[in-house]
């Protein structure tokens, strides 16, 4: 857990810059534009892969920093990369599914409350 936290702090500027560039290359579709356009589908794929890639990178960076600072019993960078990639692969789609379910429940609750 510390590996990802340390690596995440170091990689946060890179993550922010990557998000800025992605949003400039693939802007949000305006009203009336197709939601299934090529750029929208490509942006969705980039978003799903991004969490896995940055999770792996955060694991490696965090493991390297903590090992160089003398912490013992820390995963080696290879295993930290695998753990970070697995965490990103699970949390990325999990967050999307959670947000979709939250939106559905919230809209149903709001509609029922208004009646």
N, C-alpha and C positions, 0 to 999 in steps of 0.2 A: 504494500500500500504506500509506503514511503517512497518507493521507487517512482511510481507514477506521479506522486505529488511533487517531488523535486524536479523530475523531468518536465512535468507540465508547467511549472513556474518558469523554467528556462525556455521552453518552447512556445510560451504564450504569445510573444511578439510575432513569431513565425506563423502561428495559427491565425492570428488576427490579420496579418498581411495576406495570407492565403485566402481567407474569407473575403477580404476586400477585392482581391484580383478575381476570384470566382464570381462575385456579384457584379463586377464590371463586365466580365466576358459574357456571362449568362444572366441578363437582367430578368426581373420578374415579369411575367406576361401581363400586358395591360388588359383591361376589360375588352372582351370581344376576340382576343387572340386565342388560338387553340392551346389548350392545356397539355396536349399530347404532341407538341412540336418537337422537332429533333433536339433543339437546344434545351428544352425543359426536361426531356428524358435523359439527356447527357448530364445535365446539372444534378438530377436525382441520383444517377450512378456515382458521380463524383462525391456527392454528400455521403452516400453509404460507404464508399471506400475510404473517405477521409478519416473517419473515426478509427478505423482499423490501422491505417498508416500512422496517424499521430499517436495512437496508443502504443504501437510498437516502438516508435521513436522516443516517446517519453520514458518507456521502460529502459531502453538502452542508455539514454542520457542520465536518467536517475541512478541506474546501477553503476555507471562509470563514475559519476560525481561522488556517490557515497563510498564506493570502494577506494577512490583516491583520497578521501578524507579520513580513512582509517576505520570505517565501520566494518565489523565482522558479521558473518552469517547473512550476507547479502547475496542474492542471486547473481550468477555471472551474467554478463550482458546478453548472451545468446538466449538463455532461459527467460531473462527479463523481457526481451523482445517478444518471445512467444506468449508470455503471460499478458503483456500489454496489447498485443494484437488480438488475443482471444477476448480480453475485456472490451476492447473497442468494437469488435465484431458482434459481441452480445449487447452492449449498451447502445450502440448506434440504432439498429433496428428496434430494440426494445423501447428506446425513448420515442421513436416515431409512432410505434403502436400505442404506447401509453398516451401520447398527446392526442391521437385520433380517438381513442376510447374516452378520454376526458372531455373532448369536444362534443362527442355524441351524447354523453351523459349530461353535460352542462346544458346543451341545447334542449334536450328532452325535459330536464328539470325546469328550465326557464319557460318553456311552452306550457307545461302543466301548471306552473305557478301563476301564469298570466290568466288562465281560465277561471 
